[in-house]
Amino acid sequence: MRSLVRLKMVTDELRMREATGQRIGALSANGDSFLMSEPGRILVIDDRPTSLRRITETLANEHNVMVAETQEEFMRLAANDDFDLLIVSLTLQEYDGLRLCSQLRSLEATRQTPVLAIVEEGDTARLVRALDMGVNDYLVRPIERNELVARARSQLRHKRYQDYLRDKFQQGLELAITDGLTGLYNRRYMEGHLATLVDDAANTGKSVALLIFDIDYFKAVNDTYGHAAGDMVLKEFAERISGNVRSVDLACRLGGEEFVVVMPDTDLAYAMTIAERLRQCVAAKPFVLDETGRTLDVTVSIGIGVTHGPHDTVAKLLERADQGLYRAKRDGRNRVVAEAA
């Protein structure tokens, strides 16, 4: 009962997350035809030759079955390969089957993989301990072929459905923090990340630099060439920016034609150097507007803000960088302006 309740709670939580993702448009609904469309990958350990042969021959008709000879080999394969089902004999002569199941449930790599235990008839005490530590299902010797096929199929469906729900949840998280057009992080993620960096800078004394970009006369691009061309410019702009910053820097799209690069452990002089390099990278080569090969020269205005001491805040940093951007646009665009001294 406890095992089934655990499964129900996990599945309900993942289903709820998927339903939320569908309601907000982040995820699309799909059928479950994929659940048994591919053969499963099954790993077996059983030191009784007759029983092992019966298991492998029965399951090999539908699935890819691998056999481990030792406990060490079994754990290594289970942890490093993506198996859909693990079949463990609880009556191994040289190894402790219960301990093996316990290890499977303690490792992150195998915690979600279903385990089907093989027990002797009447060995209730061992079976109860196995179920209590998280074994998903069991078979009693002598193994009946049809029952083995049915129980394996049931566990495979549960595994694949939960994997599907987890993948969908991860996709939903990624969609919630990234910009759909450019693939860069969005404002929501940037603000959280920047807040963490500013707090760290207050403790370490290191500076955080913030670069705000605004594509010059971008509205005219949409009005003259259309929104499809404008999207092409935005995507290419994002690629040029993200391809010319450090791996520790965070490139984001604030919205519209505004972008941000967050640079940890960076002083004003270095931020000015990088900003000027990015400005030149944008202006150096025309942007392709469509598949016909039309191009357009694009420039960018950049404002820079840098943290000042332990009492600085994200709001103040954003405001100073925004003031620099305003001055860059006011003074003729296509230039880099740092915050006022």
C-alpha positions as CSV (number, residue, x, y, z in Angstrom):
1,M,0.0,0.0,0.0
2,R,2.8,2.4,0.9
3,S,4.6,1.7,-2.4
4,L,1.4,2.4,-4.4
5,V,0.6,5.5,-2.4
6,R,4.2,6.9,-3.1
7,L,3.7,6.2,-6.8
8,K,0.3,7.9,-6.8
9,M,1.6,11.0,-5.1
10,V,4.6,11.4,-7.4
11,T,2.4,10.8,-10.5
12,D,-0.3,13.2,-9.4
13,E,2.3,16.0,-8.7
14,L,3.8,15.6,-12.2
15,R,0.4,15.5,-13.8
16,M,-0.5,18.7,-12.0
17,R,2.6,20.4,-13.2
18,E,2.0,19.3,-16.8
19,A,-1.6,20.5,-16.6
20,T,-0.4,23.9,-15.4
21,G,2.1,24.1,-18.2
22,Q,-0.7,23.3,-20.7
23,R,-3.0,26.0,-19.3
24,I,-0.4,28.7,-19.6
25,G,0.6,27.6,-23.1
26,A,4.1,26.4,-22.2
27,L,3.4,22.7,-22.9
28,S,1.3,21.0,-25.5
29,A,-0.9,18.0,-24.8
30,N,0.2,14.6,-26.2
31,G,-1.2,11.1,-26.2
32,D,0.4,8.1,-24.5
33,S,1.0,6.0,-27.6
34,F,4.7,6.4,-27.1
35,L,4.7,4.6,-23.8
36,M,5.2,1.1,-25.4
37,S,6.3,2.0,-28.9
38,E,10.0,1.1,-28.2
39,P,11.5,-2.0,-26.6
40,G,12.4,-1.6,-23.0
41,R,16.0,-1.9,-21.6
42,I,16.0,-4.4,-18.8
43,L,18.8,-5.4,-16.5
44,V,18.6,-8.7,-14.6
45,I,20.6,-10.3,-11.8
46,D,19.8,-13.9,-10.8
47,D,22.3,-16.7,-9.9
48,R,19.9,-19.5,-10.7
49,P,20.6,-20.6,-14.3
50,T,17.2,-22.1,-15.0
51,S,15.3,-19.1,-13.6
52,L,17.6,-16.6,-15.3
53,R,17.2,-18.3,-18.7
54,R,13.4,-18.3,-18.2
55,I,13.4,-14.6,-17.5
56,T,15.7,-13.6,-20.4
57,E,14.0,-15.8,-23.0
58,T,10.5,-14.6,-22.0
59,L,11.4,-10.9,-22.0
60,A,13.7,-11.0,-25.0
61,N,10.6,-11.3,-27.3
62,E,9.6,-7.7,-26.6
63,H,12.6,-6.0,-24.9
64,N,16.4,-5.7,-24.8
65,V,17.6,-7.7,-21.8
66,M,21.1,-7.5,-20.3
67,V,22.4,-9.9,-17.5
68,A,24.8,-8.9,-14.8
69,E,27.0,-11.6,-13.3
70,T,28.0,-9.9,-10.1
71,Q,26.6,-7.2,-7.7
72,E,29.4,-4.8,-8.7
73,E,28.6,-5.2,-12.4
74,F,24.9,-4.8,-11.8
75,M,25.4,-1.5,-9.9
76,R,27.8,-0.2,-12.4
77,L,25.5,-0.9,-15.3
78,A,22.4,0.3,-13.5
79,A,24.1,3.6,-12.6
80,N,25.7,4.4,-15.9
81,D,23.1,3.1,-18.4
82,D,19.5,4.3,-18.8
83,F,17.5,1.1,-18.0
84,D,13.7,1.0,-17.9
85,L,13.5,-1.9,-15.5
86,L,15.8,-3.7,-13.0
87,I,15.0,-7.3,-12.0
88,V,16.7,-8.4,-8.8
89,S,16.6,-11.9,-7.2
90,L,16.3,-11.5,-3.4
91,T,17.8,-15.0,-2.9
92,L,21.2,-14.5,-4.3
93,Q,23.7,-16.9,-2.8
94,E,26.8,-14.6,-2.7
95,Y,25.2,-11.2,-2.5
96,D,22.5,-9.6,-0.4
97,G,19.5,-8.9,-2.6
98,L,17.9,-6.6,-0.1
99,R,21.0,-4.6,0.2
100,L,21.3,-4.3,-3.5
101,C,17.7,-2.9,-3.7
102,S,18.6,-0.5,-0.9
103,Q,21.6,0.8,-2.9
104,L,19.5,1.2,-6.0
105,R,17.1,3.4,-4.0
106,S,19.9,5.5,-2.5
107,L,21.6,6.4,-5.7
108,E,20.4,9.4,-7.7
109,A,20.9,7.6,-11.0
110,T,18.7,4.7,-10.1
111,R,16.3,6.1,-7.6
112,Q,13.5,6.5,-10.2
113,T,14.1,3.2,-12.0
114,P,11.5,0.6,-11.2
115,V,12.7,-2.6,-9.5
116,L,11.0,-6.0,-9.9
117,A,12.0,-8.4,-7.1
118,I,12.1,-12.2,-7.4
119,V,11.2,-14.0,-4.1
120,E,10.6,-17.5,-2.9
121,E,7.0,-18.6,-2.1
122,G,6.4,-18.0,1.6
123,D,9.4,-15.6,2.1
124,T,7.0,-12.9,3.4
125,A,9.5,-11.2,5.7
126,R,12.0,-10.6,3.0
127,L,9.4,-9.4,0.6
128,V,7.9,-7.0,3.1
129,R,11.3,-5.4,3.7
130,A,11.9,-5.1,-0.1
131,L,8.5,-3.4,-0.7
132,D,9.1,-1.1,2.3
133,M,12.4,0.1,0.9
134,G,10.9,1.0,-2.4
135,V,10.8,-2.1,-4.6
136,N,7.9,-1.5,-7.1
137,D,6.6,-5.1,-7.7
138,Y,7.5,-8.7,-7.2
139,L,7.2,-12.2,-8.7
140,V,7.1,-15.5,-6.7
141,R,9.0,-18.5,-7.9
142,P,8.4,-20.5,-9.9
143,I,8.0,-17.6,-12.4
144,E,5.0,-17.8,-14.7
145,R,5.8,-16.4,-18.1
146,N,2.6,-14.5,-18.8
147,E,2.7,-12.9,-15.3
148,L,6.4,-11.8,-15.9
149,V,5.5,-10.2,-19.2
150,A,2.5,-8.4,-17.7
151,R,4.3,-7.1,-14.7
152,A,7.3,-6.0,-16.7
153,R,5.0,-4.2,-19.2
154,S,3.2,-2.4,-16.4
155,Q,6.4,-1.1,-14.8
156,L,7.7,0.0,-18.2
157,R,4.6,2.1,-18.8
158,H,4.8,3.7,-15.3
159,K,8.5,4.5,-15.9
160,R,8.1,6.0,-19.3
161,Y,5.0,8.0,-18.3
162,Q,6.9,9.5,-15.3
163,D,9.9,10.2,-17.4
164,Y,7.7,12.0,-19.9
165,L,6.1,14.1,-17.2
166,R,9.4,15.0,-15.7
167,D,10.8,16.0,-19.1
168,K,7.7,18.1,-19.8
169,F,8.2,19.8,-16.4
170,Q,11.8,20.6,-17.2
171,Q,10.7,22.0,-20.6
172,G,8.2,24.2,-18.8
173,L,10.9,25.5,-16.4
174,E,13.1,26.3,-19.4
175,L,10.3,28.1,-21.2
176,A,9.6,30.1,-18.1
177,I,13.1,31.5,-17.8
178,T,14.1,31.8,-21.5
179,D,13.1,34.1,-24.3
180,G,11.3,32.0,-27.0
181,L,12.7,34.0,-30.0
182,T,16.3,34.4,-29.1
183,G,16.9,31.5,-26.7
184,L,18.5,33.9,-24.2
185,Y,17.4,34.1,-20.6
186,N,14.5,36.5,-19.9
187,R,14.1,39.4,-17.5
188,R,12.6,37.2,-14.8
189,Y,15.7,35.0,-14.7
190,M,18.1,37.9,-15.1
191,E,16.7,39.8,-12.1
192,G,17.0,36.7,-9.8
193,H,20.5,36.0,-11.0
194,L,21.6,39.6,-10.7
195,A,20.2,39.8,-7.2
196,T,22.4,36.8,-6.2
197,L,25.5,38.4,-7.7
198,V,24.9,41.7,-6.1
199,D,24.5,40.0,-2.7
200,D,27.7,38.1,-3.3
201,A,29.5,41.2,-4.3
202,A,28.5,42.9,-1.1
203,N,30.2,40.1,0.8
204,T,33.3,39.7,-1.3
205,G,34.0,43.3,-2.3
206,K,34.1,42.4,-6.0
207,S,32.2,44.4,-8.6
208,V,29.3,43.4,-10.8
209,A,28.9,45.1,-14.2
210,L,25.6,45.5,-16.0
211,L,25.5,46.3,-19.7
212,I,22.1,47.4,-21.3
213,F,21.8,47.3,-25.1
214,D,19.2,49.0,-27.2
215,I,19.2,48.4,-31.0
216,D,19.2,51.8,-32.7
217,Y,16.1,52.7,-34.7
218,F,14.7,49.2,-34.4
219,K,11.1,50.3,-34.8
220,A,12.0,51.5,-38.3
221,V,13.3,48.0,-39.1
222,N,9.8,46.5,-38.3
223,D,8.0,49.4,-40.0
224,T,10.1,49.2,-43.2
225,Y,10.9,45.5,-43.6
226,G,8.3,43.8,-41.5
227,H,8.2,41.9,-38.2
228,A,9.7,38.8,-39.7
229,A,12.8,40.8,-40.7
230,G,12.8,42.3,-37.3
231,D,12.8,38.9,-35.7
232,M,15.8,37.9,-37.9
233,V,17.7,40.9,-36.6
234,L,16.9,40.1,-33.0
235,K,18.0,36.5,-33.3
236,E,21.2,37.4,-35.0
237,F,21.9,40.2,-32.5
238,A,21.4,37.7,-29.6
239,E,23.9,35.3,-31.3
240,R,26.5,38.0,-31.7
241,I,26.2,39.2,-28.1
242,S,26.2,35.7,-26.5
243,G,29.1,34.6,-28.7
244,N,31.3,37.4,-27.6
245,V,31.1,37.3,-23.8
246,R,32.7,35.1,-21.2
247,S,31.1,31.8,-20.1
248,V,30.5,33.3,-16.7
249,D,28.6,36.3,-18.1
250,L,24.8,36.1,-18.5
251,A,23.2,37.4,-21.7
252,C,19.5,38.2,-21.5
253,R,16.7,39.8,-23.5
254,L,14.8,42.3,-21.4
255,G,12.0,42.7,-24.0
256,G,11.6,44.3,-27.4
257,E,14.9,45.5,-28.7
258,E,16.5,45.7,-25.2
259,F,19.2,43.3,-24.1
260,V,21.4,42.9,-21.0
261,V,24.7,41.3,-20.2
262,V,25.5,40.7,-16.5
263,M,29.2,40.4,-15.8
264,P,30.3,39.1,-12.4
265,D,33.7,40.2,-10.9
266,T,34.1,43.0,-13.5
267,D,35.2,46.6,-12.9
268,L,34.2,49.6,-15.0
269,A,37.3,49.7,-17.1
270,Y,37.0,46.0,-18.2
271,A,33.2,46.5,-18.8
272,M,33.9,49.5,-21.0
273,T,36.4,47.4,-23.1
274,I,33.9,44.5,-23.5
275,A,31.0,46.9,-24.3
276,E,33.0,48.6,-27.0
277,R,34.0,45.2,-28.5
278,L,30.3,44.2,-28.6
279,R,29.3,47.5,-30.2
280,Q,31.9,47.0,-32.9
281,C,30.8,43.4,-33.4
282,V,27.3,44.5,-34.1
283,A,28.2,47.3,-36.4
284,A,31.0,45.5,-38.3
285,K,28.8,43.2,-40.4
286,P,25.3,43.8,-42.0
287,F,22.4,41.7,-40.6
288,V,20.6,39.4,-43.0
289,L,16.9,40.2,-43.1
290,D,15.4,37.3,-45.0
291,E,16.1,34.3,-47.2
292,T,16.5,36.5,-50.3
293,G,19.7,37.8,-48.9
294,R,18.6,41.4,-48.1
295,T,20.9,42.9,-45.5
296,L,20.8,46.0,-43.2
297,D,23.4,47.8,-41.2
298,V,22.5,47.7,-37.5
299,T,24.1,49.6,-34.6
300,V,23.6,49.5,-30.9
301,S,23.7,51.9,-28.0
302,I,25.1,50.6,-24.7
303,G,24.8,51.8,-21.1
304,I,27.0,50.5,-18.3
305,G,26.5,50.3,-14.5
306,V,28.8,48.8,-11.9
307,T,28.1,48.0,-8.3
308,H,29.4,50.4,-5.6
309,G,30.0,49.0,-2.2
310,P,28.1,46.7,0.1
311,H,24.9,48.8,0.3
312,D,24.2,48.9,-3.5
313,T,21.0,47.3,-4.8
314,V,19.8,45.8,-8.1
315,A,17.4,48.6,-8.6
316,K,20.1,51.2,-8.3
317,L,22.4,49.3,-10.6
318,L,19.7,49.0,-13.2
319,E,18.9,52.7,-12.9
320,R,22.5,53.8,-13.4
321,A,23.0,51.5,-16.4
322,D,19.7,52.8,-17.9
323,Q,20.9,56.4,-17.4
324,G,24.0,55.5,-19.4
325,L,21.9,54.0,-22.1
326,Y,19.7,57.2,-22.2
327,R,22.8,59.4,-22.6
328,A,24.2,57.1,-25.4
329,K,21.0,57.5,-27.3
330,R,20.7,61.2,-26.7
331,D,24.3,61.9,-27.8
332,G,23.9,60.2,-31.2
333,R,23.5,56.5,-30.6
334,N,26.0,53.8,-31.7
335,R,28.2,54.4,-28.7
336,V,29.0,53.2,-25.1
337,V,28.3,55.4,-22.1
338,A,29.1,54.5,-18.6
339,E,27.1,55.6,-15.6
340,A,27.7,59.2,-14.4
341,A,30.6,59.5,-11.9
